[in-house]
Amino acid sequence: MPKMKSNRAAKKRFRVTGKGKVLREHAYASHKFTSKSQDRKRKLRKAGQVSSADMPKLKRMIQI
């Protein structure tokens, strides 16, 4: 049986920490900053953690 290919789109959007958690970037962080508060913009800079429900599917996609 051939090797499984990783999903290249997922590989570019998610990264894995040393402990195996999957991190993602926040949505709504690319433009229209005048309507967003400074606090909200600061929170959008940090990476978020992927939901535990999506974890098995994502790990299969990025081949961990």
FENRACOR-V228822 format. One record per helix or strand of 2 or more residues. SS is the DSSP state (2 for helix, 1 for strand). FROM is the first residue (numbers start at 1). TO is the last residue. If there is no record, write none. Layout:
BEGIN
ss = {SS;SS}
from = {FROM;FROM}
to = {TO;TO}
END
This chain:
BEGIN
ss = {2;1;1;2;1;2}
from = {8;15;22;38;48;52}
to = {13;16;24;45;49;61}
END
